[in-house]
Each structure stands twice: as C-alpha cells, then as structure tokens.
Amino acid sequence: MALIARRRVAILAARNGTAKPSVEIIARLEQLNARIKHHAPLVTQEQINYLEAAVATREELAAKRKARGERWGI
C-alpha cells in the first residue's frame, strides 16, 4: 500500500509540474487510484453487509409494529 501511495504522489507531482499532463501520466494515475480503492476502500464489504442487515432488521421491526397496530386498532 505504501508503494502505491508513493507512486501516486510522484505522479501527482509530475502532473502538477507540467502545464498539460500527458495521456500516459493520466492513465498511470487512474490505474493507481483504482488500486488504492481496491486495497483501501473507504467503505469495506463487511460494513456494507452490516448496514444491509441493519436495514433489513429495521424493515422487519417496522412491519411487525404496523401489524400489531392494526390488530389493536391503533
């Protein structure tokens, strides 16, 4: 991961040092950005799974609460 970040910084420095970045530099930067997102995503799959389970639980509880209310005429 540190190697990817170092390469990214070097490419960003090269990109910002020129008036118009080359197609090669842009392509390299896009590849490194993709690798960084893969190795260090802002949100992990585990977090997504947890949130999806929490939403499903909330929806189940809301349906049960609604059914209870209908049974009791509330």
N, C-alpha and C positions, 0 to 999 in steps of 0.2 A: 504494500500500500504506500509506503513512504517513497518508493521508487516512482510510482505512478504520479504522486503529488509533485515530486521534484521535477519530473519531465514536464508536467503540466505547467508548473511555474516557469520553467525555462522557455517553453513555447509561448506562454503568455507574455513573457518579457520580450521575446523576439518579435511577437506580433505587435506589441505596443511600441517597439522601437522603430518600426518602419511606417512609412506613410500609408502604404496599402499592403496588407498581409497577402502572402502568396496562397494559392489554392492548396499547396502541399501543407503549409502551416495550419490552415484552417481544417484540413482533413485530419491531420495528426491531433489537433486539439479536440475535434469531435470524437475521435477514437478514444482518447484518454478520458474525456468526460464520460463516455459510455462505460469504460472500465471502472471508473471511480463510482459511478452509480451502481454498478453491479457488485462491487466489493464493499461499498459503504453506503447502502441506500439510506435515505432519510427516514423511511418507514420500513421496518422489516416485515417479512411474510408472517412471522409469529404475531406481530402487533396487529396486522390486518385480520388474521384469523380470530384473535381475541375480540377485536371490535365487532366483527361479523357475528360472533357468538353472543356478544352482549346485546346487539340489536335484535337478534332472534329471540333471546330471553325476554327482552322488553316487550316485543310484539306479542309473545305468548301470554305474558302477565296482563297486558292491556286487553287482550281478547277474553281472558278469564274474568277480569274485573268487569268488563262490559256484560258478559253472560250473567254474572252474579247480580249486577244491577237490574238486568231485565227480569231475572227470576224474582227479585224482591220489589220490582216496580219502582226502582229508583232512577 
